[in-house]
């Protein structure tokens, strides 16, 4: 089974890079043929995606996409240092998400067959 790691640095709002990362992850997780083992690590301002109950101007948010990925078995972690720097480390996260560390990211990177960054 192919192992893919997606690292997201882009903020959830203001550009479409974070949305693009979630859309690609959704397409990869939903692939019937050759479905990869998929992991996602959120860094920098992307850690904000992990907070529940955010709604954009259209009434939608990214939470549904994140919850779908978790339900598909995608492991999603937020960088501990980045979450601490933004005051998010002790806040409730979307169910299924957790705080990760750089040593974990290093392990994931070494184990991955492909690495994609946004």
Protein Blocks (a to p, Z undefined) as FASTA:
>chain_A
ZZdddddfbdfbhpaklmmmmmmmmmmmmpmghpacdddddehjllmmmpghiacfkopa
fklmmmmmmmnopacdddfklmmmnopmmpccdehiacddfklmmmmmmmpmbdcdZZ
